[in-house]
Amino acid sequence: MTGSAKDIFTIILAYTSIFALTIFFFSTIAVYYWTEVTIAIPIIGIFLSLSVTYFMLRSTFSDPGVISRGDLEMPEEEDK
């Protein structure tokens, strides 16, 4: 995991929020749509929740990289 140790609370809060809302959706709203409306909405919900989880994990555990200052060219000043 990249970042400092003080960011762990923020990461845990973000994952807890996502998982709590996902569990709420699939235990209440998705059941209604599955039985009363169509099966497509819960399937789309499964795909979206798996995508969110995958990309959150990927961004949490990836190295953001560094742009070194020596590679950037300074803009030239124009004479007025």
ABEGO torsion letter per residue (X at the ends): XBEBAAAAAAAAAAAAAAAAAAAAAAAAAAAAAAAABBAAAAAAAAAAAAAAAAAAAAAAABBAEBBBAAABBBBBBBBX
